[in-house]
Amino acid sequence: MKLSDAIRKRIKFYLKEKNMNTWKLCKMSGIPCSTISTFMSGKTELIKLDTLLHICEGFNITLGEFFKDSMFDTAEQD
């Protein structure tokens, strides 16, 4: 699995777990909805680490918690 796909999958997991939608994540993280939507739709394969950190803050989790999944052990470069 490509790294960007694994990150998308993990964001979707936390959206469901935290009972949030993309708009609420944007509000809680301070990241523009266009940034999150562009990444989640696959229009861009890149996400900056500081953007991901803010997304994690929006979910009230750490980066460590975000990456604590075996799919990241085998993720490949995009």
C-alpha positions, 0 to 999 in steps of 0.5 A: 500500500502506498503511504498516502493511501495508508494515511487516507485510510487512517484519517477515515478510521479516526473520522469514524471513530471520533464521529466526525466529518471532514468539516468538523476536522477542518474546524478542530485542526485549523487546516483549510477544508480545501487542503484536507479535501484535496488530499482525501480525494487523491488529487494530491499524494503529498501531505506535509508532516506539520499538516498531519500533526494539526490533523492529529491535534484535531482528533486529539491524538498524537502522531505516534497514535496515528501511525500505530497501525501495522499497515505503516510497517509495509507502506511504500513510497508514493 
